Amino acid sequence: MAKPSTSYFNETHDQARASARRFVEREILPFIDDWEEAGEFPRELYQKAGAAGLLGIGYPEALGGSGEGDLFLKIAVSEELMAASSGGLVAGLGSLDIGLPPVIQWGKPALKEAIVPSVLSGEKIAALAISEPGGGSDVANLKTRAVRDGDFYRVSGSKTYITSGQRADYYTVAVRTGDKGHGGVSMLLIPRDTPGFTRGRNLKKTGWWASDTAELFFEDAKVPVSNLIGQENGGFMVIMTNFLRERLMLCVMAYSTAQLALDMALAYAKERQAFGRSLSGFQVTRHKLVDMATQVELAREYSYRCAALMQAGKNPVKEVAMAKNFTAQVAEDVTREAVQIFGGMGYMREARVERLARDARLLAIGGGTTEIMKELISKQMGL
Amino acid sequence: MKVLVAVKRVLDYNVKVRVKPDNSGVDLANVKMAMNPFCEIAVEEAVRLKEKGIATEIVVATIGPKVTQEQLRTALALGADRAIQIETDEEVQSLEAAKLLKALVDKEQPGLVILGKQSIDSDNNQTGQMLAQLTGMGQGTFASELVIEGDNAQVTREIDGGLVTVSLKLPAVVTTDLRLNEPRYASLPNIMKAKKKPLETMTPADLGVEVAPRLTTLKVEAPKPRQAGIKVEDVAQLVDKLKNEAKVI
């Protein structure tokens, strides 16, 4: 019998980690505070990350990727990128990870070849657009309309809260091509320069400051039929498949955010003096840190378990939904306690725990809210 | 020109070093290991020489237990063409390392050997110099700039008083200082490709070298923790303290 593995990671993953860590130390950490305040990071970072091969992880080699199908390689590198202490940066840099998979899995070969290599190299930016001003989680009732007109669709409607929405070059957009309900939804790849397609201002958010977020407007935008991703009216399945990976990556962001906050709080508690001893000299602080560490550990290990199921070809919708809820809660709780340990300093923008606490709030909302996850889980439980 | 680069596996530079409770050495259990930073600079310099069309092949070598293959893979991912591991579980000291590398030089006949000036674990700063002596090659140590012209190497060396430039006839040994270059990070596709590059394994016995240590470490101690600083009241007090306590003036 094979020995049970005690780690999901191998030597290649470790090397990738080392490269990603150096990338973060050299290209991101010295500038991240400024980028957060500026509300975006330089576009060149996509190219730098692309050149380092960080954007292409998990995608086919023929399209410019590497390590196709190796989910733990993706996780290893994502954990390292999160050390940049900015969820916004990771989300912005990683918006291709929700925009591209539908194209790769269901797009026509010509469409794939036209857009995927340029996104993986960092020259172009890809985004996913599902949420609308009239509803986010209620995907089956989305309103943006695409009407067939010869070799084109004419698209009208709007999308909102779109990560990389300001400056993406390619948008993977959910539209209504058919009747009401989930059976009438299709996915279209809409390029930035499509006539009739405009973008609103950069939306101001609680956290994730370094990522540009926008509203998208389509007014009779003409999109070639060849840009259809998957079958007409078959978009709902595409969206749901995409969500599984997105949610797993949000789990990685969540426990990494918590881990970072824990590390910072640990160091601070040992160093900060109060009433003649270090904060960690107080049992109340020690126990708080122990609870935080326990939560982070459980969140991470359960996420790995979900990833292992996915890696084995399973479709663990319920498990990933549970992981997302659990890890998002851990991220909120642990960052809150970390700020508490930092005291007044934790409320200052110069303390990175402050940012982590703001960034953590998104994790219970994006990629499907906690409540939607619970509905998914309850269905899987036969309720 | 063939370039031979020697690299060493050491404690990662980010790791806080802890001395074993019995003072017999540094605690390496469950500690992150990495390529010695000076060796990374050596690999980077070789890769740059290849990119300039000066080096035609980069052979990277290391000495140590099987796990040191990780560092060879890293070097291959950074751009080395093939790797040689001299496998031994013995503690290998500077002179023995130099003898092993001399045997490799005899075998490979490189036009240039690049090493880190020292490793951040033992900080001996000996192997490169010893290798030059054993092979009879010229040496340019603590290089902050390396220019190859024909069968000549111009090495700018960092010394206490400033910089000194030496001209060496190739083949030669060059050891790297921190400012020679800024090493790149291995790209993901190159990490994947490195898995397919050749890695040859041999033992010290294959090279006819005895590696048993000649020096014994008696005791390893952590540096004394630094005392907290104080604020002086005025210049007079400062001068007094410098004179009578620090005894520097």
Contacts between the chains, C-beta under 8 A, distances in Angstrom:
chain1	res1	chain2	res2	distance
A	11	B	70	5.9
A	11	B	73	6.9
A	12	B	191	6.2
A	12	B	192	7.3
A	12	B	195	6.9
A	14	B	70	7.3
A	15	B	70	7.6
A	15	B	73	6.5
A	15	B	74	6.0
A	15	B	77	6.2
A	15	B	186	6.5
A	15	B	191	4.9
A	15	B	194	8.0
A	16	B	188	6.0
A	16	B	191	5.9
A	18	B	34	7.0
A	18	B	74	7.2
A	18	B	185	7.5
A	18	B	186	7.7
A	19	B	77	8.0
A	19	B	185	4.2
A	19	B	186	4.9
A	19	B	187	7.1
A	19	B	188	7.1
A	19	B	191	6.9
A	20	B	185	8.0
A	22	B	185	4.1
A	23	B	185	5.7
A	26	B	185	7.6
A	51	B	187	6.7
A	52	B	185	6.2
A	52	B	187	5.0
A	52	B	188	6.9
A	53	B	187	4.0
A	53	B	188	2.9
A	53	B	189	4.9
A	53	B	190	7.3
A	53	B	191	7.7
A	54	B	188	6.5
A	56	B	188	6.6
A	56	B	189	7.4
A	57	B	188	5.9
A	61	B	189	7.9
A	66	B	188	4.8
A	66	B	189	4.6
A	66	B	191	8.0
A	66	B	192	5.1
A	67	B	188	6.6
A	67	B	192	6.4
A	77	B	188	7.8
